[in-house]
């Protein structure tokens, strides 16, 4: 008889005693069983208690947000808002927390007065301190709304609390430069040590990157020439300038920066070359593009799939379809593996070239074989291609395949060519009715239909859709109610 059976047969205290005397190992089982039972009950109790506590906390947080939101709207300035919160009895029992303040800051990210009012209200509570994240959020809100003096005041508070990080400085610089006050961003860099940070390559790059992204590239260059004697540049420094020069369409300076980069012992990477290649593609200077691709191979810096995709798309846009398709061969020869974006671009290019069977082969055979799953852009390209060549039945076949795939859902780009085809071939009563009903099924499709109808200008389309609306009055009213809250 096993130990378990012995235990189960015990029917009284005396029997338990006898069982233990006859087989002392039984007591181990009894103790283990008791502990396991009580442990399971305890864990269950704690899990339920935690779930209940989190639920209560969430409800309390929502109530606090609702109360504060109702009170915040009663002031014209941050001081008015602060005073209304201080003097309101309904707010007195609310104790600020990091979650509560962060949620309110997110809600009022476009209303700096309310955001600052609630921030100051929380600061008045002696048992509460703002987190560095909350400080960064209010800094970003004030800077984005160009309230620079208030932003400086908060920055000084952060300095006193030793909360300033390079991320904070990046936000402050970006907001100054975005407001056209690039010299103030430079002053912030000059004051880094006072703010508790170090002047080094990383902080220099933050300043240079901020200036270049806002097209103050020449100013960034002058600052760099002064700083390079004290702070060593790295590869990222030069990539920042390459991107900056290309942004203001001075691609020759960007190309020259690659040579300067090599002089400092920094090897150009794929990103360095790809930025310049993209700029030449935008100028449709494909001779330069091919020279750079060759240079990359010579420097053992092979182009990646993003580089090849950029070039192929640019060639297709310039109506150089044959050259675009040669990029595919060049990519295969280099052993570069295509990704989803590349296949989407290839399908689009093949469709532009009228090579429908090849595009279909890529979609049906090549992509599944490569283990690449299509997305909505893939399906939309196929549908648009079939609609363009008046093969509507194949387009609707792709739509059905998309709906049944479970991977992605149709959107406005999916339905637009299909609806146009319905009017072109006068299939208004059957196909159009099915499409519009499908678009009603989900709220996001309702949005699609609403946006599409806004674009309508052709009178016969308007009348046809009106006819459908009239015959589906209840559904259309439901759509209007949904859309009115968007």
matplotlib code that plots the C-alpha trace (Angstrom):
import matplotlib.pyplot as plt

x = [0.0, 1.5, 1.9, -0.9, -3.3, -2.2, -3.0, -6.4, -7.4, -6.7, -10.1, -9.4, -6.8, -5.9, -5.6, -3.3, -1.2, -1.0, -0.2, 2.7, 4.0, 3.9, 5.3, 7.1, 7.4, 3.7, 4.3, 6.5, 3.6, 1.1, 3.4, 4.2, 0.5, -0.5, 2.2, 1.2, -2.4, -1.9, 0.7, -1.7, -4.5, -2.1, -0.9, -4.5, -5.4, -2.4, -3.1, -6.8, -5.7, -3.2, -5.8, -8.3, -5.7, -4.7, -8.3, -9.0, -5.9, -6.9, -10.4, -9.0, -6.6, -9.4, -11.6, -8.7, -8.1, -11.8, -12.0, -8.8, -9.7, -13.0, -11.3, -8.3, -10.5, -11.5, -8.4, -6.9, -3.3, -1.2, -1.5, -5.3, -5.4, -3.1, -5.3, -8.5, -6.9, -5.6, -8.9, -11.3, -12.5, -13.0, -9.3, -8.1, -8.4, -6.5, -2.9, -0.6, 1.3, 3.7, 1.1, -1.5, 0.8, 2.2, -1.3, -2.4, 0.8, 0.1, -3.5, -2.5, 0.6, -0.9, -2.1, 1.0, -1.0, -3.0, 0.1, 2.2, -0.7, -1.1, 2.7, 3.0, 0.0, 1.7, 4.9, 3.1, 2.6, 5.4, 5.2, 5.5, 8.5, 8.3, 10.3, 13.0, 10.5, 7.8, 10.3, 11.4, 7.7, 6.9, 10.2, 9.2, 5.6, 6.8, 9.5, 7.1, 4.7, 7.6, 7.2, 11.0, 11.2, 9.0, 11.1, 14.3, 12.7, 11.9, 15.4, 16.8, 14.6, 16.0, 19.6, 18.9, 17.5, 20.4, 17.8, 19.3, 20.4, 21.6, 18.1, 16.8, 19.5, 18.6, 14.9, 15.9, 18.3, 15.8, 13.1, 15.4, 16.6, 13.0, 12.0, 14.9, 16.9, 19.9, 22.3, 20.4, 21.0, 24.7, 24.6, 23.0, 26.0, 28.4, 26.7, 26.8, 29.2, 27.1, 24.1, 26.0, 27.0, 30.2, 31.3, 32.3, 31.8, 28.3, 27.1, 28.8, 27.0, 23.7, 24.2, 25.5, 22.6, 20.0, 21.4, 21.7, 18.2, 16.8, 19.1, 21.6, 24.3, 26.8, 26.5, 27.0, 30.1, 31.6, 30.9, 32.5, 35.7, 36.1, 35.3, 37.4, 40.6, 39.2, 36.7, 37.5, 34.9, 33.7, 32.0, 28.6, 29.8, 30.6, 27.3, 25.5, 27.1, 26.5, 22.8, 22.8, 24.5, 22.1, 19.1, 20.0, 20.8, 24.6, 25.5, 29.0, 29.9, 28.3, 30.5, 33.6, 32.7, 33.3, 36.9, 37.3, 35.9, 38.6, 41.3, 40.3, 40.5, 36.7, 35.5, 32.3, 29.5, 26.5, 24.5, 27.1, 26.9, 23.2, 22.3, 24.3, 22.8, 19.3, 20.1, 21.5, 18.3, 16.1, 18.1, 17.8, 21.6, 21.9, 25.4, 26.6, 24.5, 26.2, 29.7, 28.9, 27.6, 30.9, 32.9, 31.0, 31.9, 35.6, 35.7, 34.3, 31.1, 28.5, 25.1, 22.3, 18.7, 17.6, 20.2, 19.0, 15.4, 16.0, 17.7, 15.1, 12.2, 13.9, 14.6, 11.0, 9.7, 11.9, 10.3, 13.6, 11.9, 14.5, 17.3, 15.2, 14.8, 18.6, 19.0, 17.4, 20.0, 22.8, 21.4, 21.2, 24.8, 25.9, 24.2, 21.9, 18.7, 15.4, 13.0, 9.3, 9.8, 12.0, 9.4, 6.6, 8.7, 9.5, 5.8, 5.0, 7.9, 6.8, 3.2, 4.4, 6.3, 3.2, 4.8, 1.7, 2.6, 6.1, 4.5, 2.1, 4.9, 6.8, 3.6, 2.5, 5.8, 8.9, 7.7, 6.3, 9.4, 11.6, 9.4, 8.4, 4.8, 2.9, 1.4, -1.4, 0.9, 1.6, -2.0, -2.9, -0.2, -1.6, -5.2, -4.3, -2.3, -5.2, -7.7, -5.4, -5.3, -9.1, -8.8, -11.3, -12.1, -8.5, -8.4, -11.5, -9.8, -6.8, -9.2, -10.9, -7.5, -6.5, -9.6, -9.1, -5.4, -5.8, -2.5, -3.9, -7.2, -8.3, -7.9, -8.8, -5.9, -7.4, -10.9, -10.2, -9.1, -11.9, -14.6, -13.3, -13.3, -17.0, -18.0, -15.8, -17.4, -20.9, -21.0, -22.7, -25.6, -23.6, -19.9, -20.2, -22.9, -20.7, -17.7, -19.6, -21.3, -17.8, -16.5, -19.4, -18.6, -15.7, -15.3, -12.0, -13.7, -16.3, -13.6, -12.2, -15.6, -16.1, -12.7, -13.3, -16.7, -15.1, -12.8, -15.8, -16.2, -17.9, -21.7, -22.6, -20.5, -22.3, -25.7, -24.8, -23.5, -26.6, -28.7, -26.9, -27.2, -31.0, -31.5, -29.3, -30.7, -30.3, -26.7, -25.8, -27.2, -25.2, -22.1, -22.7, -23.2, -19.9, -18.0, -19.3, -17.3, -14.0]
y = [0.0, 3.4, 6.3, 8.2, 5.3, 4.9, 8.5, 8.3, 5.3, 7.1, 7.9, 9.1, 10.7, 7.2, 5.9, 8.7, 8.0, 4.3, 5.1, 7.4, 4.8, 2.0, 4.2, 7.4, 8.6, 9.3, 12.3, 13.8, 13.4, 15.0, 18.0, 18.4, 18.2, 20.7, 23.1, 22.7, 23.2, 26.3, 27.7, 27.3, 29.0, 31.8, 32.3, 32.4, 34.9, 37.1, 37.0, 38.0, 40.7, 42.1, 42.0, 43.8, 46.3, 47.1, 47.5, 49.9, 51.8, 52.1, 53.3, 55.8, 57.1, 57.5, 59.3, 61.7, 62.4, 63.2, 65.5, 67.4, 67.7, 69.3, 71.8, 72.6, 74.1, 77.0, 79.2, 81.5, 81.2, 78.6, 80.6, 80.8, 77.0, 76.5, 78.6, 76.9, 73.5, 74.7, 76.3, 73.5, 71.1, 68.3, 68.4, 68.5, 64.7, 63.9, 62.9, 63.3, 60.2, 59.8, 57.9, 60.6, 63.5, 61.8, 60.9, 64.5, 65.9, 63.6, 64.8, 68.4, 68.1, 70.8, 73.1, 74.3, 76.5, 73.5, 71.3, 73.7, 74.5, 70.8, 70.4, 73.3, 71.9, 68.6, 70.3, 71.9, 68.5, 67.9, 64.1, 64.2, 64.8, 64.9, 62.2, 63.1, 61.8, 64.2, 67.1, 66.1, 65.9, 69.5, 70.8, 69.3, 70.7, 74.2, 74.2, 72.9, 75.7, 78.1, 79.3, 79.6, 81.5, 79.0, 76.2, 77.9, 78.1, 74.4, 73.6, 75.5, 73.4, 70.3, 71.6, 72.1, 68.5, 67.1, 65.7, 67.0, 64.3, 64.5, 63.6, 66.7, 68.9, 67.3, 68.4, 71.9, 72.4, 71.0, 73.4, 76.4, 75.6, 74.8, 78.3, 79.8, 80.5, 78.5, 80.7, 79.8, 76.1, 76.9, 78.7, 75.7, 73.6, 76.2, 75.9, 72.1, 71.9, 74.3, 72.1, 69.1, 67.5, 67.0, 68.5, 65.5, 63.9, 62.7, 66.1, 67.8, 65.5, 66.3, 70.0, 69.4, 67.0, 69.4, 72.2, 70.1, 68.7, 72.3, 73.2, 75.3, 73.3, 76.1, 77.3, 73.7, 73.5, 76.6, 75.4, 72.1, 73.7, 75.5, 72.4, 69.8, 71.0, 70.1, 67.4, 64.5, 63.7, 60.2, 58.5, 59.7, 63.3, 63.0, 61.2, 64.1, 66.5, 64.1, 64.1, 67.8, 68.8, 66.5, 68.0, 71.4, 69.9, 70.5, 66.9, 67.7, 68.9, 65.6, 63.6, 65.6, 64.9, 61.2, 62.0, 64.1, 61.2, 58.9, 61.4, 61.1, 57.3, 56.9, 54.4, 55.4, 52.9, 51.9, 54.8, 57.3, 56.3, 55.6, 59.1, 60.6, 58.0, 59.0, 62.6, 61.8, 59.7, 62.7, 64.7, 61.8, 61.9, 58.2, 58.3, 59.5, 56.8, 54.0, 55.5, 55.5, 51.9, 50.9, 52.8, 51.1, 47.7, 48.8, 49.9, 46.6, 48.4, 46.6, 48.3, 46.8, 46.1, 49.7, 51.1, 48.9, 49.6, 53.4, 53.2, 50.9, 53.1, 56.2, 54.6, 53.5, 56.9, 58.4, 55.9, 54.0, 50.7, 48.5, 50.0, 49.6, 45.9, 45.6, 46.7, 43.4, 41.4, 43.6, 42.9, 39.2, 39.1, 40.9, 38.2, 40.8, 39.3, 41.1, 42.1, 43.0, 46.6, 45.5, 43.0, 45.6, 48.0, 45.3, 44.4, 48.1, 48.5, 45.3, 46.6, 50.0, 48.1, 46.1, 42.8, 41.5, 37.8, 38.6, 40.7, 37.9, 35.4, 37.5, 37.7, 34.1, 32.2, 34.2, 35.8, 32.6, 30.7, 33.4, 33.3, 36.9, 37.6, 40.2, 43.3, 45.7, 47.6, 44.3, 43.5, 47.1, 47.1, 43.9, 45.2, 48.6, 46.9, 44.6, 47.5, 49.6, 46.9, 46.3, 42.9, 43.6, 40.0, 39.2, 42.4, 41.2, 37.8, 39.5, 41.4, 38.2, 36.6, 39.7, 39.5, 35.8, 36.0, 37.2, 39.1, 42.6, 44.4, 46.4, 50.2, 53.3, 52.5, 49.0, 50.2, 53.3, 51.6, 49.0, 51.6, 53.5, 50.3, 49.7, 53.0, 52.5, 49.1, 50.1, 47.4, 49.8, 47.6, 44.5, 45.0, 48.5, 47.5, 44.7, 47.0, 49.7, 47.2, 45.7, 49.1, 49.6, 46.4, 47.9, 51.3, 51.9, 51.1, 53.7, 56.2, 55.1, 55.5, 58.9, 60.1, 58.7, 60.4, 63.7, 63.3, 62.7, 65.3, 63.4, 64.0, 60.5, 59.0, 61.2, 60.2, 56.5, 56.6, 58.7, 55.9, 53.3, 55.5, 55.9, 52.1, 51.5, 54.3, 52.7, 51.5, 55.0, 56.7, 54.4, 55.3, 59.0, 58.6, 56.7, 59.2, 62.2, 61.3, 60.8]
z = [0.0, -1.0, 1.4, -0.2, 0.2, 3.8, 4.4, 2.7, 4.8, 8.1, 9.6, 13.1, 15.4, 16.8, 13.2, 12.3, 15.4, 14.4, 10.8, 11.9, 14.4, 11.9, 9.1, 10.3, 6.7, 6.7, 8.9, 6.2, 3.8, 6.2, 6.9, 3.1, 2.2, 4.8, 3.7, 0.1, 0.8, 2.9, 0.5, -2.4, -0.5, 0.5, -3.1, -4.3, -1.6, -2.4, -6.2, -5.6, -3.2, -5.7, -8.5, -6.2, -5.1, -8.7, -9.7, -6.8, -7.7, -11.3, -10.3, -7.8, -10.5, -13.0, -10.4, -9.6, -13.2, -13.8, -10.8, -11.7, -15.3, -14.4, -12.2, -14.4, -17.1, -14.9, -15.3, -17.9, -16.7, -14.9, -11.7, -12.0, -12.5, -9.5, -7.2, -8.3, -7.5, -4.1, -3.0, -4.2, -1.5, -4.0, -4.8, -1.2, -0.7, -3.9, -3.3, -6.3, -7.6, -10.5, -12.6, -12.0, -12.9, -16.0, -17.2, -16.8, -18.5, -21.5, -21.6, -21.6, -23.8, -26.1, -23.3, -21.4, -18.9, -17.6, -17.7, -15.7, -13.3, -12.4, -12.2, -9.7, -7.7, -7.3, -6.2, -3.2, -1.5, 0.9, 0.6, -3.2, -5.5, -9.3, -11.1, -13.7, -16.3, -15.2, -15.4, -18.9, -20.0, -18.7, -20.3, -23.6, -23.4, -22.5, -25.2, -27.9, -27.1, -27.2, -23.6, -23.2, -20.0, -18.1, -19.6, -18.2, -14.8, -14.8, -16.0, -13.0, -10.7, -12.3, -11.8, -8.1, -7.9, -10.0, -12.4, -15.7, -18.2, -21.7, -22.8, -21.0, -22.7, -26.1, -25.6, -24.5, -27.4, -29.9, -28.7, -28.8, -32.3, -33.5, -32.4, -34.4, -31.3, -32.2, -30.2, -27.0, -27.8, -28.1, -24.7, -23.1, -24.4, -23.0, -19.6, -19.5, -16.6, -14.5, -15.3, -14.0, -17.3, -19.2, -22.5, -24.5, -27.9, -27.1, -25.9, -28.8, -31.2, -29.6, -30.3, -33.9, -34.7, -33.3, -35.5, -38.6, -38.4, -38.4, -41.4, -39.4, -41.0, -41.6, -38.0, -36.8, -39.0, -37.5, -34.0, -34.8, -36.1, -32.8, -30.7, -32.5, -30.9, -27.5, -28.3, -30.6, -33.3, -34.0, -36.9, -35.7, -35.8, -39.6, -40.3, -38.7, -41.1, -44.1, -43.3, -42.7, -46.0, -47.8, -46.0, -47.5, -50.9, -50.7, -51.6, -52.7, -49.2, -47.9, -50.3, -49.2, -45.5, -46.3, -47.3, -44.1, -42.1, -43.4, -42.5, -38.8, -39.0, -39.0, -41.7, -43.5, -42.9, -45.0, -43.4, -44.5, -48.2, -48.2, -47.1, -50.0, -52.4, -51.3, -52.0, -55.5, -56.1, -55.3, -57.8, -60.3, -60.7, -61.2, -62.6, -59.2, -57.6, -59.6, -58.8, -55.1, -55.2, -56.9, -54.3, -51.5, -52.9, -53.3, -49.7, -48.4, -47.3, -49.3, -49.8, -47.7, -48.7, -47.7, -50.1, -53.0, -52.3, -52.3, -55.7, -57.3, -56.1, -57.4, -60.8, -61.1, -60.2, -62.9, -65.4, -65.8, -65.3, -66.9, -64.8, -61.7, -62.4, -63.1, -59.4, -58.5, -60.4, -58.8, -55.4, -55.9, -57.2, -54.1, -51.9, -50.3, -48.9, -49.8, -47.1, -47.1, -48.1, -51.1, -52.3, -52.0, -54.1, -56.6, -57.0, -57.6, -60.1, -62.0, -62.1, -63.5, -66.2, -67.1, -66.1, -64.3, -64.3, -62.9, -60.1, -59.3, -59.3, -56.7, -54.6, -54.9, -55.1, -54.3, -51.1, -49.5, -50.5, -48.8, -45.7, -46.1, -45.0, -47.0, -45.3, -46.2, -48.6, -50.5, -50.9, -51.8, -54.6, -56.1, -55.9, -57.5, -60.2, -61.2, -61.1, -63.3, -66.0, -65.7, -64.2, -61.4, -60.7, -59.8, -57.7, -55.7, -55.4, -53.7, -51.5, -50.3, -49.8, -47.7, -45.6, -44.9, -44.2, -40.7, -41.2, -42.0, -42.7, -45.7, -45.4, -47.5, -50.0, -50.5, -51.3, -53.3, -56.6, -56.2, -55.9, -58.9, -60.9, -59.9, -61.5, -64.5, -65.4, -64.1, -61.4, -59.0, -57.8, -57.0, -56.3, -55.0, -52.6, -51.2, -50.8, -49.0, -46.7, -45.9, -45.1, -42.6, -40.7, -38.7, -37.3, -39.0, -42.3, -41.5, -41.2, -44.6, -46.2, -44.6, -45.8, -49.3, -49.6, -48.7, -51.8, -54.1, -56.9, -59.7, -59.8, -60.9, -58.1, -55.6, -56.9, -56.9, -53.3, -52.3, -53.8, -51.7, -48.6, -49.2, -49.5, -46.4, -44.3, -40.9, -41.6, -42.9, -39.9, -37.7, -39.7, -39.3, -35.6, -35.4, -37.5, -35.7, -32.6, -34.5]

ax = plt.figure().add_subplot(projection="3d")
ax.plot(x, y, z, "-o")
ax.set_aspect("equal")
plt.show()
